[in-house]
Amino acid sequence: MQKKFWEDPYLQTLSTTIVSVNGNEVLPQETIAFSFSGGQESDKAWFNDIEVISSRISQGLIIYRLPEGHGINAGDTINMKIDWTRRYKLMRLHFTAELILELVTKYLKLKKVGAHISEDKARIDFKADFNISKHLDDLLQRYNEIIAKDLPIIKDWSDIETQRRFWKIDGFAQVPCGGTHVKTTGEVGFVNLKREHPGKGIERIEIRLINP
């Protein structure tokens, strides 16, 4: 399967062929619709204007579930489209979370224990025995410096056979990641940070875009 969202995450429509159909589950030859992975939520997508109900990853393939009576057969050429407004917010919030994570790892030496990226906000959970709120201003200042420089975000394969990818900002970090990413840090944009405390020994940073 060719995952076009890695080659060009800005693609909003795609004409592709259906490889196989098993009841309500269909497998296209190519796809632009990201499926939940690494904390990033799935894209909202349509096949020939039929809304995708859900998706799952199996042996590196993304299999999509359609409603009853979808009428799509193996060999059909279909038009795939995604909710671009949602995708673009997910792309930006995904990378804000990645940057904050790297800053926390580098300067606070905390271990990530969870993360989730939705259309409206992102959050990262860390194992910590102190209140992280006193560090948020410093983290935000460092984050803002990276955003203001509008640095290019390099994306590429670390291992094609196992479909492992990375993003890289020269002079800052190279990080394994198979999500969707924008082109530059300036495109990611500025954010607000908020501390939450979901449980004992866990500190959460909640992230929202200032200009969604």
N, C-alpha and C positions, 0 to 999 in steps of 0.2 A: 504494500500500500504506500502510495506517495502522499506524504503529509505536507500539503501545500502551505499550511499555516506556519511551518518552519521556514520554507523558502521565501514566502512573501506573506507576512501576517496582516497585510493591508488588503488582501483579496477579499471581496465581499460576495462574489458569485463564482460559480464554477460549473462547467458542463463536464460530466463524467459518466462512466459506464458502471452499471451494477454487476459485480462479479458473482455474487451468490445471494439467494434469499432462502431463509429458513423460517417460515411462518411470518411473524412480525419483525424478525431481525434481518437486516440487509447489510451487505458489505459492498461499499463502492471501491472502484479502482483507485481513486484519488479522493482527498477530502480537504476542506478548508475549516471544518467544524472541530474545534478542540474538545477533547473529552477530559473530564475531571482528573487532575493529576497534580501532585506536588502542592496541594492546597488550593489550586486555581479551579474555580467552578467551570463547568462545561459551557460552551457556547449554546445559545438558542439558535436552532437551525431548521430549515425546511427542505424537503425533497419534493420538487414539483408542486410547491405550495402546500405540501402535507407536513405539518409540524412534527418534528422529531420528539418523541416522548422521553427518551433517555438514551444513553450510550454506555458502552463498557469496553475496556481494553483487554484483548485476549491474544497472547503471544505476539505482541507488537502491533496487532491489528485493532482498528476501532470499528466496533459493530454497533449499528444504530437500530433502535427499536421504534417502529412506526405503529400507528393505530390500526385496529381491525379494518379490513377491506381497503387497504392502501393501494392495491392493484399494481404494484411495481414488481417486475419479474427480472430474473437474471438475464443479462444481455441488453436491458433497456438503457437508453441514454437519458439521464435525468439532469435537471438544473438544480444545483444546490445553492442556497443562500444563507447568510447568517445575519443576526441582529447586530449591525455594525456599531450602533451606539453603545450597546452592552459590551461588545468585544473590546472597543477602544478603552472604556473605563477599566475593564479587567486587565488589559495590557499595562496601563499606567499604574494601577494599584498594585499589580503583581511586582512591578519593578520597584515601586516605593518600598514595598515589604522587603525585597531583596537587599536594597541599599541599607535600610534600617537594621536588618539582620546582620549584615557585614560590619556595620559600625558598632553594634552591641557586642558582637563576637570579638572584634578587634580591641575595643577600648574597655569593655566591662567584663570580658572573658566569660560570658554566660552561655549556657547550652540551650539551644532551642528544643522545646518539647512538643510544639504544635504550631500550626499556622492555617489560616483560611483566608482566601481572597474572593470576595463577592463583588457585585456591581457597585455597591454603595460604600464599602469599607473593606479594609484588610486588618488582620490582627495576627500578632506573633506572641506565642507563649514561651516564657523562659523559666528555667529552674533557678530560683534565687531566694536568698534568705534576708533580703533587704528591700525596702521600698524604692522602686526604680524611678519614681516621679522626680526625685532630685537631680536625675541625670538627663531628663528629657530636653531641657533647654540646650544643653551642650550637644546632645545628639542631633537636635534640629538644626543648630548652627552648622555643624559639620555636613549634614545632609544638604542644607541650602547652598553651601559653597560648591558642592558637586553639581547641583542643579543649575546654578548660575553660570557655571563654566560651559554648559551645553556640550558636554563631552560625547564623542561617538560611542555607541554601545555595540561592540563587536559580538556577533553570534556565529557559532560554527560547531562542527562535529568534533568530539573527542574520541568517539569510536562509532563508526558508521554501522558496523555489523550488529552491535548491541543497541543502536539508536540512542547513544548517549551524547548529549550536547552541553555546551557551556556558553556563558556570556562573559565578556571581559571589558573592563575599562582600564586602559593603559595607565600604569602608575598607581592604580587603586586595588584591583582584585580581579581574579579569574575564578568563576564559580560554576560548578556543575548545575545545569538547569535545563529542563525540557519544556518550559512554558513559552508563552508568546511575549515578544518584547518590542518596544518602540525603538526608533533609530538613535535618539540622543537623549541625554539626561534632561536637557531643557524641555523636551517634549513630555517628559514624565510630569513635571510641574511641582509646585510647592504644596505642602500638606500641613495638617494639624495632627499633633500627637496627644494621646490621652492614655493615662495609666488606669488599668483595671486590675482587680485582684480576684480571679476566679476560684482560687483554692489555696490551701496552705502550701507554702513553698513555691508557689507559682505567681509570676508577675507577667502581666499582659500589656502589650503596647497596641493600642487601637489607632489606626491610621485612616484619615479621610482627606480627600483632595480638596484644596481650597477653591479651585475652579474646575468642577467636574464637567 
